[in-house]
Amino acid sequence: MDKKNLEGKVDKVTGKIKEIGGVATDNRDWEAEGKLDQVKGKVKEGLGNLRQGIKDKLDELDKNKGENKGENP
């Protein structure tokens, strides 16, 4: 799991807690801040998934390159 994925999950959870707290206390600012944190979390998760996909693809290419070294072109 990429670091951004983890940060995104944390942001989404804390955002949800803030949103619920804002609704419960009728604090619109806190509610809005919670919703914003959730959106930031989703973006971070998406970036983490993209980064992890790139890392996986590069690892796959390196592995394939190593397997093909012994072959004649």
C-alpha positions as CSV (number, residue, x, y, z in Angstrom):
1,M,0.0,0.0,0.0
2,D,1.3,3.4,-0.9
3,K,1.8,6.1,1.7
4,K,-0.8,8.3,0.0
5,N,-3.4,5.5,0.2
6,L,-2.9,5.4,4.0
7,E,-3.0,9.2,4.3
8,G,-6.2,9.3,2.2
9,K,-7.9,6.7,4.4
10,V,-7.0,8.7,7.5
11,D,-8.3,11.9,6.0
12,K,-11.5,10.3,5.0
13,V,-12.1,8.9,8.5
14,T,-11.3,12.1,10.3
15,G,-13.4,14.0,7.8
16,K,-16.4,11.8,8.4
17,I,-15.9,12.2,12.2
18,K,-15.8,16.0,11.8
19,E,-18.8,16.0,9.6
20,I,-20.9,13.9,12.0
21,G,-19.6,16.1,14.9
22,G,-20.6,19.2,13.0
23,V,-24.1,17.8,12.3
24,A,-24.6,16.7,15.9
25,T,-23.5,20.1,17.3
26,D,-25.1,22.2,14.5
27,N,-21.7,23.5,13.6
28,R,-21.8,24.2,9.8
29,D,-18.1,25.1,9.6
30,W,-17.0,21.9,11.2
31,E,-19.4,19.9,9.0
32,A,-18.0,21.6,5.8
33,E,-14.5,21.0,7.0
34,G,-15.2,17.3,7.4
35,K,-16.7,17.1,3.9
36,L,-13.6,18.8,2.5
37,D,-11.3,16.4,4.4
38,Q,-13.2,13.5,2.9
39,V,-12.7,14.8,-0.6
40,K,-9.0,15.4,0.1
41,G,-8.8,11.8,1.3
42,K,-10.4,10.5,-1.9
43,V,-7.9,12.5,-4.0
44,K,-4.9,11.2,-2.0
45,E,-6.2,7.6,-2.3
46,G,-6.5,8.1,-6.1
47,L,-2.9,9.4,-6.2
48,G,-1.7,6.6,-4.1
49,N,-3.4,4.1,-6.4
50,L,-1.8,5.7,-9.4
51,R,1.6,5.7,-7.8
52,Q,1.2,2.1,-6.7
53,G,0.2,1.1,-10.3
54,I,3.2,2.8,-11.7
55,K,5.5,1.1,-9.2
56,D,3.9,-2.3,-10.0
57,K,4.3,-1.7,-13.7
58,L,7.9,-0.7,-13.4
59,D,8.7,-3.7,-11.2
60,E,7.0,-5.9,-13.9
61,L,9.1,-4.4,-16.6
62,D,12.3,-4.9,-14.6
63,K,11.3,-8.5,-14.0
64,N,10.6,-9.1,-17.7
65,K,13.8,-7.4,-18.7
66,G,15.8,-9.7,-16.3
67,E,14.1,-12.8,-17.7
68,N,14.8,-11.8,-21.3
69,K,18.5,-11.1,-20.8
70,G,19.5,-14.7,-21.5
71,E,17.6,-14.8,-24.8
72,N,19.2,-13.9,-28.2
73,P,17.7,-10.9,-30.0
